[in-house]
Amino acid sequence: MTELLPLIALLLAVGALAGFTAGLFGIGGGAVMVPALFFAFASLGVDPEILMHCAVATSASVIIVNGYRSTRGHLARDSVDLAILCPPQIWRSYGLWIGIGSFIGAWWLAPKLGSDMLTLIFACVAFIVAAQFIFGRPDFQFRDTVPGGIAPPLVGGSVGVLSAIMGIGGGSISVPLLTLCGMPVHRAVGTAAGFGLAIAIPATIGFVISGWAVPGRPPFSVGYVNMAGFALIVMSAWFMVPLGTAMAHRLKAVPLRRIFGICLALVALNMARKVGLF
């Protein structure tokens, strides 16, 4: 038990930071949780072949709670675009197609990828997105509105797949996409929080199914989802999400983009280091 105390303290601290970033950036906190869970499970001697699988799956389960809290906070401030998230014509819903893609990524694709490959994907995608936020022009956009038609299944499904195998709430991908389509950053953050909920629930179910009988998982795991890590992170994250949501609406758009990008770039570089890229 004495040896586990530092890990317990780490997960509680990670939960607090993840909850705050979930509210602040609409990202679900996965960019914080995945590296921390990776380190924690490695310290417990989890099989390296499934190390990243357990980290992303547990992160996804926590995002269910963080995404719910964050979405409620942003809804109260009228910063969630429900016409995009869940329109009356359900087949036009980005939330629906993001959820389908998320389940496919967790249930079918992630088990076919090695732990190092999942880590590499996490690092590369996170760094590309971070660069856009740090160096991209805040007023630059491809179009004035979020596209409809075939875009929800194609773009939404892709966002769902990538988010599931990265263990994130999708904000790292969807916030840039929404702002490039003319959505103000605060509204993009709020809508991304809703996307996070649409990602996390099917992804968690998919990871439970795909990891059900896999050997070498950490104790107290259901599939690839570790319930001990889930409980500790949620315990501290619960109280921090509203603080992050309130802070998001106090900051100006440009500083918010820069902070988001710098934090994400640091996480990406650290994960790249873990797979030996430098």
C-alpha positions, 0 to 999 in steps of 0.5 A, spaced: 500 500 500 505 504 501 508 503 494 501 505 491 500 511 495 504 516 490 500 513 484 494 514 488 496 522 489 498 522 482 491 520 479 488 525 484 492 530 481 491 528 474 483 528 476 483 535 478 487 538 472 483 534 467 477 536 470 479 543 470 481 543 462 475 539 461 471 545 462 476 550 460 478 547 453 472 542 452 477 537 451 475 532 456 481 532 459 484 526 455 490 530 453 492 530 461 489 523 463 492 519 457 500 520 459 499 520 466 495 513 466 500 511 461 506 512 466 501 509 472 500 503 469 507 502 467 509 503 474 504 497 476 508 493 471 502 492 466 504 488 459 507 493 455 503 490 449 496 493 452 499 499 456 496 504 451 490 501 450 488 501 458 490 508 458 486 510 453 480 506 455 480 509 462 481 516 460 475 515 455 471 512 461 473 518 465 471 523 459 463 520 460 463 524 467 467 530 465 464 531 458 457 531 462 459 536 467 462 540 462 457 540 457 452 542 462 456 548 464 457 550 457 449 549 456 448 554 461 452 559 458 448 558 451 455 556 448 453 549 445 451 549 438 445 544 438 443 544 431 450 541 430 450 536 435 443 533 435 439 536 430 432 534 429 434 530 423 438 525 426 442 523 420 445 530 420 447 529 427 455 530 428 454 527 435 451 521 432 456 519 427 462 521 432 459 516 436 459 511 431 466 512 429 468 512 436 465 505 437 468 502 431 475 505 433 475 502 440 471 496 439 475 494 432 481 498 430 484 499 437 485 492 438 489 491 432 494 496 433 500 496 438 501 500 444 507 504 441 503 505 434 497 508 439 502 512 442 505 515 436 498 516 433 497 520 439 503 524 439 503 526 432 495 528 431 496 532 438 502 536 435 499 538 429 493 540 432 497 544 437 501 547 431 495 550 428 492 553 435 499 556 436 501 559 430 495 559 426 491 566 425 485 566 429 481 569 424 483 564 419 477 560 416 475 555 410 468 557 410 463 561 414 458 555 416 459 548 419 458 543 413 452 539 412 450 533 407 456 528 407 460 531 412 457 529 418 458 521 417 465 523 414 468 528 418 464 526 424 466 519 423 473 520 423 473 525 429 470 519 433 475 514 430 481 518 432 478 520 438 477 513 441 484 511 439 487 517 442 483 516 449 481 524 448 474 527 448 475 530 441 476 537 443 483 537 440 480 535 433 473 538 433 475 545 436 480 547 430 475 544 425 469 548 428 473 555 428 476 553 421 468 553 419 467 560 422 465 558 429 467 563 435 472 559 439 468 559 446 462 556 442 466 551 439 469 549 446 462 548 448 460 544 442 466 540 443 464 538 450 458 535 447 462 531 442 466 529 448 460 526 451 458 523 444 465 520 444 466 517 451 460 513 452 460 508 445 468 508 446 468 506 453 463 500 451 467 498 445 474 498 450 470 494 455 468 489 449 475 489 446 479 488 452 474 483 456 478 477 456 485 480 454 491 478 459 496 482 463 491 488 465 492 492 471 487 490 477 480 492 478 479 492 470 473 491 466 475 490 459 481 495 458 477 500 462 481 500 469 475 502 475 480 504 480 483 509 475 476 511 473 474 512 481 480 516 483 480 521 477 473 522 477 473 523 485 478 529 484 475 532 477 468 532 479 469 539 483 474 542 478 470 542 471 465 548 473 471 552 475 474 551 468 468 552 465 467 559 468 474 561 466 473 559 459 468 565 459 473 570 462 479 569 457 479 572 451 479 568 444 486 569 442 490 567 449 485 561 450 487 558 443 495 559 445 494 556 452 490 550 449 496 549 443 502 550 448 499 545 453 497 540 447 504 541 444 508 539 451 504 533 451 505 531 444 512 531 445 512 527 451 509 522 448 513 522 442 519 521 447 516 515 450 516 511 443 523 513 442 522 518 436 528 523 440 
